[in-house]
Amino acid sequence: MPRTAQAGAAHTGRADHSDLHGPRTARGATALRGGAPWRPTPYQVFGGLFWLVMWLASWRVPMCCDVGRHAAVVERLKANLLHPAHPMADLPGEGSPSYSPYAVTQGAIARLTGLTGWEAVRLSAPLNLLVLLTGIGRFMRVLAPRRPWAPVLALLAMVLLWGTERAWWSGYLGLMSMAGNLGHPSTFAIGLTFWAWALTGTRAGEHGGPVRYVDPSGLRGLSGYKGLGVLYGLILLVHPITSVAAALGAVALVAGWQRGWRAAVVGRWALTGATVLLVAHLWPYFDVFALNGDRGVDAMHERLYEGMPGHFWLALIGVPALWVRARRARRSWRDPLVLIFALDCLVVAYGWVSGHYTYGRILGLTLVAPQFALAVELAAARPWPVWRRALGVVAAVGACVGFLTVQAGAVVPRSLDPVGFDQPPRWPAYDWAARHIKPGDVVITDGYYAVHLIAGYGPNLAAPAWPDAALDERERVRRLAAVRGYLDPASTRAGRSAVVRRYHVRWLLLTRWRRVPEEATVVDRSRRTGEVLARVGV
């Protein structure tokens, strides 16, 4: 055997660390184009199965939580695509960040097909999941192109290594949270973020990087940088808080892999940034820059910081992998995953210290750095050193713990559950009430479920459940106070009538323990919850 062949054979038994220093081109790819049969990669097989299982899992979960708001947005756009009303109130919707390109597309499709808001959100789930899975695969090809199992392990780590207490927020990528939130715009934005990071890493490695990376996207030269700007601008408009994590990841990738900061290189990245600003500025439905400093939603996000150890501690299994990357890299601080984790942690800490708790929403993407670093390490060629074998055992145990304590109920139906896993929330539906209420009619409700869901069927709320830039927060607080006054057992008929006239109320949707006012006419009742629908006003 020639000496070079012997050296190559010997090298195959050692772990390959070259992926850590930047994007690479897998050798021998062109040799497969001569007619060899196509074989799916491990990620294509596993990812396809995962897509099918999670789509079915999300389909069996009843609509709950924030889905009511997203369905309401589609209903308002379906009614008036160019000038939609406020998502949940009988008010103008100008300036509402809910009317993103993602939502406008849903609304346009609903107008053309006749889909309801609920149906549009539910049918978005498989598309969002496809964008997410392909984005993960593309990003991992940039991080570790010579490790075909790295994307599979990255997906497993991302959905299982969270904590032993349930964290149910959109943008959180554990199995349990994904089952109920796949139809949300945050999932679509995160999928686009992985695509944007993959393309950013590609661009950073093209000019002056350690090894040239061949980009199969066809976006070469300046058009590629402008295309990146459009992509990041779309993320900014679809889900502004996700764009914070997306931007931090872009900074980390460019700082980590870009070499040779010539004037032309700086100009290319400046073009990307300018394109982001231009795309955001041209969007006609709302001004995304006006949201900067808006603290209307901070109070509801304070809960993100409560119980953090129980929600996230299993993801810390990946921190040693980040430390290994930092030690192994020629310049430790320039490893992109290390930088992403450090920058995200700083922003999350700033959210806690400053009281801007909304920044805690990037916690879902903060965990991606240790999860993906762990996947890259465990996808290395064997034989493994002792420390990597130990890390693999700990990761496997952690994944089992995460699955059995929190995540299993997302994919194991109760009818097939031999243990009694925690299941996703099962909120009641309000079809029975919606069939009596005309779209646009105003409703007062005292039910926690109803206040979150009923607007998704087309009605409006006298007091919206969520803050929105289209409605001054002081006015929303006044409306909430008026509704509380109306529902107060000590309220008078005259006082209630004043509230009905002021906010054009037509319906009451009351829990079974709430007294129906004497002037209201009961129309229907829920057999499941005992809630009562009553008509008021003229």
N, C-alpha and C positions, 0 to 999 in steps of 0.2 A: 504494500500500500504506500502511495506517495506520502512524504512527510506532511504536506499540507492537509491531505485527507485525514491522516492520523490526528493532526491537531484539531481539525474540525470535529472528528468523532469524539475526541476527548472533551471538547468544549460542550457538546450536547448534554453532558452529564452535570454541568454546572449551572447554577442559577444565572439567568440573563438579566443584568441590571441596566442595560443600555437604554431601556424604555424610560428611565427616570429623567433623562437629560433633555428630553424634547421629543417632538414627533418624529417618526421614522417611516420609511417605506418598506413594507414587507417584501423581501426578495423572492424572485421566482414567480411573481404574480403573472407576468406576461407569458410564462411558459405554459400556463394553463389554458391559454386562449386557442390552442391548436386543435380543439375538438374534444378535449377530455370531458367526461360527463360532469354535469353540475352536481355538487354535493352541498347540502345545507350545512351551515356552520352550527356549532352547538347553541349559539345564542338564537339563531333563527328557529331552531327546533323548540328550545325551551321558551323563548319569548313568544312564539306562536301559541304554545299551550297556555302560557300565563295569560296572554291576551284573551283567550277563550274563557278560561276559568274566571278571570276577574270581571269580564263582561257579564257572564251569567250571575256571578255573585252580586254585582251592582244592580242587576235587573230585579233580583228578589228582595232588595232592601227598599222598604217604602220611602217615599219622598219625606224628607225631614229637614229641620234646621235651616240652613241658608238656602236650600233649594227653592223655598217659597219665594224668596226675593228674586232669584235668577229667573224663575218662571214668570214672575210679575213683570220683569223687565222685557221679556219676550212678548208678553201680552200687550204692553204699552206700545212697543215697536210695531207689532202686528196691526194695532189700531191706527197708528200714525207713524210711518217710518221716518219722516223728515223732522217732525216736531212732536216727539213723544211726550206724554205727561210724566209727572213725577212717578217713580216706580211704585209707590205705595199710597199716595195721597191724591186728592182731587185738586192738584196744583200743577203749574207748569213745570216741566222737567229740564228746562234749560240749565246747562252747567253740571248735570249729574254725571259723575264718572262711571256710572253703570252702563252708559251708552258708548261702549267701546267698539272697535271694529269687530270683535268676536260676537258681541251681543247684536250688533246691527246685522251681521250676516245671519245669525239665528232668526232674527225678526223678519228679514227678507225671505228666508226659506219658509218660515211659518205662514207668511202672507201668500206665497205662491202655492203651498201645498195644503193649507188649512190645518196644519198641526197646531195643537194647543201649546201653551208655554211649558206645561209639564212634559209633554211629549218631546218637544224640542230639546229640553235639558236632558231628558233621559237618553235620547238618541245621539246626543253629543258625546256620551261617555265612551263608546268604542272608538270614535275618532280621536278624542283626547288621549286615550290610552295608547293608540297607535303612534301618535306624535311623541308621546313620552317614551315609549319603548324604543322607537327608532332613534330618538335623540340620545338615549343612554348608550345604545350600541355604537352610534357614530362617535360620541365623546370618548368612549373607552377604546375605540380603534386608534384615536389620536394619543391617548395616554399610554396604551400598551398594545401596539399593533401586532406584536409577535406572540401574544398570549390569548389564544382564541377562547379560553374559558373565563377570561377576566370579565367580560360583560355579564355572563351568567352569574358569577359570584357577586358582582356589583349589584345586580338586581335583587338577589337573595339578601344581601346585607342591607340594602336600602329598605326593603319591606319588612324585615324581621328584627333588625338590631335597633330597637328604640328603647323601650323600658318595660317595666312590669305593671304599669298603670296606664289605662287607656288615655290617649291624647287624640281627641276628635276635633280637628281643625282642618279647614280646606288649606291645601298647600303642604300638609303633613302626609308623607308617603308610606306610612305603615299600611299593612294589609287592611286593618280595621277601618282606618280613616279613608283609604282609597275606595272601599266598597260603597261608601255613601257620598263621596265627593268627586268622583271621576267626571261628572258632567259639569263641574264648575270651571269658570275661566282660569282659575289659578292653576289647575292641572294642565290646561293647554299652554299657559304661559311658562310653566316649568319645563314642559317638553320643548318649547321653542328655546328656552334658556340652554338646555343641553346641546341643541343644534348650534346655537350661537357660540357656545364655548368651543365646540369642536371646530367650527370654522375660524374662530379667533386663534386657537392654537395652531391651526394650519397656516394662517397668515403670519403669525409670529415666527414660525419656523422657516418661512420661505426666503426671507431676506436677512442673511447674516446669521441664521440659526445654526445649531451644531450640525445638523444633517438636513438636507432638503427633503421636504415632504411633498409628494405628488398629490394635488387636490383633484379628485374626480368630479367635482361639482361643475366644472366648466366656467366658474366665475374667476377669471384671471385679471390681473392688473388692477387698475383703479375701479373697474366695475365691481370687483369682489369686495373692495372696501366700502363702496357705496351700498352694495347689497347687504353687507353686515350692518350698516347704519340703519337701513330699512328694517331689518330683523329686530335689532335692539329697540328701535322706535316702536315697533308693533308690540313688543313685550311691555314697554312703558305704558302704552295706551290700554292694553288688555288687563294688566294687573300691576299697578304702579309699585306696590311694595315688593313684588317679585323682581321688578326691574332693579331695585337696589342691590339685591344679591347677584343678579345677572351682571350688573356693572362692576361689582367688586370682583367677580370671577374673571371678567375681561381684563381688568387691571392686573390681576395676579398672573394671568396667562401671558400677557404682553411683557410684564416685568420679568417673568421667569424665563421666557424663551426667546424674546426678541434680542438680537445682537446688532451691533453696528448702528447706533442712533444717528444716522446721517440726516440731513435736512429733508431728503426725499422720504425717508421712513417716517419721520415726524409728520410730514405733510399728509401721508396716507392715513395715518391714524387720526389726524385732525379732520380729514375728510369724513371718516366714519362718525366721529362725534358731531360734526356739523349736520350730517344727514339725519342723525337721531333727533336733533333739535328741530330740524325742518319738518320731519314727519310728524312730530308731536305738535308743532305749531299749526300745521295745516289741517289737523283733525277738527271738523266743525262742531262737534257735539259738546265738547267741554274743553276747558283750558287745564291741561294736566299740571302746568307750572303753578296754577293758583292753589293746588292742593298742598304745596309745600308749606309746612308750618301749621296746617289744619289739624287741630287737636280734638275734633269732634268724635273720633272713634277710639281715642286713646283709652278712655275709661273701660270700654268693653273688652279691650285687649290686655288689661292688667292681669287677668286670669292666666295668660300665657306664662307668666313668671312664677305662678304658684305650683308647687309640686314638681319643679323641673327635674330633680334627681330621679324620682319615680317614673317620669315620662321618658327620660333620655339616657339613663345610665348605661344601657347595653351598647350604645353607640361608642362609648369610650373604649371599647375593645379595639377599635381601629386606631386609637391615638398612638400606640407603640409603632404601628406601621408608618404613621406620619413622622415619628421620631427617626425611624430607620431611613426614610427618604431624606430627611434633613441631614443626617449624618453622612449618607452616601453621596449626596449631590456635591458637585464641586463648589458651589456656593449655596449653602444650605438655605439661606433666606430666599433664594430665587426658585425654589421648587414650587410650582403652581398650586398644588394641593395644600401644601403647608401655608402658603400665602392666603389662599381662599379661607382656610379655617381660621387663621389669625385675624383677618380683616372682618369676617362675619362675627367672630366672638366680640371684637371691639364694638361693632355696631349694636349687637344685642345688649352688651353692657351699657352702652350709651343710652339705649332705650329705657333700661331700668333706672339709671342714675338721673336722667333728665325727666322722666315721667312720660316720655313719648313711647308708650308701651306698644304701639303699633309696629315698631321695629322688631319686636319679638316674633312677628310673622315670618321672618326669614330663618327661624330656627330649623324649619324643615330642610332647607338647602344648606344650612350650616353643618348638619350631620353628614351631608354627602361626602365631604372631604375625607374624614376618617373611614367612612364606609367604603368608598372607592379605593382609598389607599390600601385598606385591608384586602380588597378583592385583587388588586394588582400583585400584592405580595403572595397571596395564596394561589395565584395562577402561575407562579414561577415554575420552571422545569425542576424535576427531581433529579438527584436526591436532595432533600432539604436539610439544612443545618438544624441543630436541636431547637434553637429559638423559634424557627419558623414552624416546626412541628408542634411546639407548645402553643404558638399563636393560633394554629389551625384547630387544635383541640379546644381551646378556649372559645374561639369563634363558633365552632359547631355547637358547643354546649350553650353558648349565649343565644344562638339562633333557635335552638330547641326551647329554651326557657321563654324567649320572646313569643314564639308561636303558641306554646301551650298556655301561657298566662294571659295573653292579650289578643293575639292576632288570629287564632284558629277559627273563632266564631265567624269571621268574615267569609270563609270559604267552606266551612262545614255546616250544612243545614241542620237545624234543630232536630229534624226527623232522623238524621243519620248520626247524631252526636251521642257517643256512648259515655261521655264524661260530664257534660253540662257546661260547655264553654260559654263565656260571655258573648252575647249576640249583639249585632248592630241595633241602634234604636229602632223601635217600631212605632212610629207616630200614627195617629188616626188620620184617615182621609176626610175631606170635607166636600166630596161630590154631592152628598145629600143636601147640603146647604147651598152650594153654588148653583144648583139647578133652579133655585128660586130667585137668586140675586142676579140682576142685570149687570153686565160689565160696566164699571164706572160708578155703580152705586156705593155709597159710603156706609161703612159698618163700624159699630162700636163693639168690642169684645173684651172679655176679661180672662180668656183662656190663654195659657202660655203657648199651646200648640197652635191655636187658631190665629193668634196675632202674628205668628211667623209664617203661616201657610195660606190663609184665606186670600191674600192679595194675589197669589199665584194663579188663582182661578179667574181673575179679572176685576173683582171689586177693589175699592179703595178703603183705607183705614182713616178714621178721624185723626188718629195719632200714630204715625209710622213707627214701626218697631226699631228701625235702624236709622242712625244719622245719615244724612246725605247732603252733599254740597249744594244741591238744588233747593234746599229748604234751610233757612237760618236755624241754627240749633236752638236759639232762644224761643223761636216760634214753636218748634217741636216740643220743647219742654212745657210751654204754655198749653199746647194741645194735650199732652199727657196729663197735666194737672186738671184740665177740663174733663177729660174722660174719667179720671179718678173721682172728681166731684159728682159726675153723673151717676157713677156706680155706687157712690156712698149710700148706705141704707138710710142715712138721715137727710138725703137730698129731697127737695120739694119738687112738685110737678112743674111749677113755674121755672125753677132753675134747670130742670132737665129739658124743658121745651126750648129754653134759650140756647142750650148747647146744640140741640137738634137743628134749630134754625141757623145758627152761626156756621156750623160745619156741614149742613145739608145731609144730615144722617137719615138713612132710610131703614137700616136694619140693626138689630141687636143679636149678637151671637154669644150666649151666656152659658157659663158652667152650671151644672145641675144644682149647686148649692147657692147660686145667686138668685135673689128674688126678681121676678119679671115685673117691671113697672106696670101700674094699673092702666096706663094709656096705651100699652103695647098689645099687639095681637099675635099670639103664638101661631106659627105657620108649620113648623116641623120640629122633630126631635131626633137626636142620634141614638140608635139602639146600643151602640158600643160605649159611648162616653156619657150619655144622658144630657148632653148639651142641647140647648134650646135655641131655635131661630125664631125671632119675633120681629114684626114689622112696626115701625114708628113713623111719625111725620106724615106728610100729605102724599 
